[in-house]
Amino acid sequence: MADHKHGEMNTEVQERTFEGFVRAVTWSVIVIIGVLIFMALVNS
């Protein structure tokens, strides 16, 4: 079994994946809010 040393793992791929996830969630929220505002304005 390999010896584990804390803090030596390369986390570059995980960081890029998380950054992409946060970007996707941010844009999704912006689009959803925009659709809700549009629906509120059209329904009036």
C-alpha positions as CSV (number, residue, x, y, z in Angstrom):
1,M,0.0,0.0,0.0
2,A,1.3,3.5,-0.9
3,D,2.2,5.9,1.7
4,H,-0.2,8.9,1.9
5,K,1.3,12.3,2.5
6,H,-1.2,15.0,3.3
7,G,-1.2,18.0,0.9
8,E,0.7,16.4,-2.0
9,M,-2.3,15.5,-4.3
10,N,-2.7,17.5,-7.5
11,T,-6.1,19.1,-7.3
12,E,-6.0,21.1,-10.5
13,V,-8.6,19.0,-12.3
14,Q,-11.0,19.1,-9.3
15,E,-10.6,22.9,-9.0
16,R,-11.4,23.4,-12.8
17,T,-14.4,21.2,-12.5
18,F,-15.7,23.1,-9.4
19,E,-15.1,26.4,-11.2
20,G,-17.1,25.2,-14.2
21,F,-19.9,24.0,-11.9
22,V,-20.1,27.4,-10.1
23,R,-20.1,29.2,-13.5
24,A,-22.9,26.9,-14.8
25,V,-25.0,27.5,-11.6
26,T,-24.5,31.2,-11.8
27,W,-25.6,31.4,-15.4
28,S,-28.6,29.1,-14.7
29,V,-29.7,31.4,-11.9
30,I,-29.4,34.5,-14.0
31,V,-31.4,32.9,-16.8
32,I,-34.1,31.6,-14.4
33,I,-34.5,35.1,-12.8
34,G,-34.7,36.6,-16.3
35,V,-37.4,34.2,-17.3
36,L,-39.4,34.9,-14.1
37,I,-39.1,38.7,-14.7
38,F,-40.2,38.3,-18.3
39,M,-43.2,36.1,-17.3
40,A,-44.2,38.7,-14.6
41,L,-44.1,41.5,-17.2
42,V,-46.0,39.6,-19.9
43,N,-48.7,38.4,-17.5
44,S,-49.6,41.9,-16.3
